[in-house]
Amino acid sequence: MFRLDLETAKDAVYGGQFFGGGGGGQLEDGLKVAQEALSRGAVTVIGLCELSPEDTVVTASLVGSPTDGAPGMTPAHCASVYELFRRQSPAPIAALMANEAGGQSITNGWITAAAAGIPMLDAACNGRAHPTGVMGAMLLDQAMGYRTVQAAAGGLGGRDLTICVSGSVESTSLLVRQTAALARSFVTVLRNPAPAAHVRAHGAPGALRECIRIGRIFRVHENHPCTLLSALQRELDCRFLARGVVHNYSLTAKDGFDMGRAVIRGEAGELELTFWNEYMTAELCGRRLATFPDLIVLLDAATGLPVTSARLRRGIEVLAAAVPRERLILSSTMSDPALLAPCEAAVGKPILNPPETH
């Protein structure tokens, strides 16, 4: 057990931004959440060893298109979602955990945990960011007879929406995604109560500490991208792919997702990336270099900070790199072909059986 202080929280956010792989929200938003949470109380982090196998863990999430995700999710929304979920939860909530790593995603649940006095679990549904809700469901969608509860809230003015739904993981996730699209902002979500034993078997235990560990490296090497990449290579087998300027960039926001492609032109040729919130494929001169759930990242060439797909612009100079999936803390969902298949439809590239990676 330990408590997050501001410096450790910053480490978590910086590391989360890296493991976001182009998604997972923005660094500055995660830092704001960290400050807000710590101003409301202590954020205590516990390990799975401190829970009984049958204790109930609830996932905290942020859902929405990074482009459409305008400010509109407030601490008041976090409070209302917690009260809604608590009344509908089939068991007392022993701990919260984030749905994924990301600059903002890793902080999911922190405000609620601080205000309600509930610990955060050193785990996540996935140790990297992912596009769909079922990818963060730890295979609960395939559990016989499992019925989830999801509560969500967000939006401003006439678009301020709050829902609480119960049913299958797939159908309730779709309703939450539609709520985010209607609110035209991110919505804060509590969902998918599960025993701690299930989290151990199908989640990503240790994901929060991993974000803290890698985030500390980012903060030490900030504004020194070359030494940063060397450190990441030592720690994660992170491979440098290319350096260049974003030449082409297209993005479409649809159904609460950002999808598109970018071309980075450098001395080695043209590196094409596709993304569906997160970067999905990287191909240099037509040769596949990395494929989701490998972690594909773009780093600002000046600062070394990760650049999300929503923040890419023509003319930005970036460094592209990738971490093989074997070096990531991943959920069981990342090896499920049925959950990876929609990525192919979204980006129009083979994901399940990619061309040989070089």
Beta strands, then each sheet from edge to edge (+ up, - down):
strand 1: 2-3
strand 2: 44-46
strand 3: 56-63
strand 4: 93-98
strand 5: 120-124
strand 6: 148-154
strand 7: 161-167
strand 8: 187-195
strand 9: 204-205
strand 10: 239-254
strand 11: 257-266
strand 12: 269-276
strand 13: 279-284
strand 14: 287-291
strand 15: 295-300
strand 16: 317-323
sheet 1: 1+ 2- 5- 4- 3- 8+ 6- 7+
sheet 2: 1+ 2- 5- 9+
sheet 3: 14+ 13- 12+ 11- 10+ 16- 15+
end
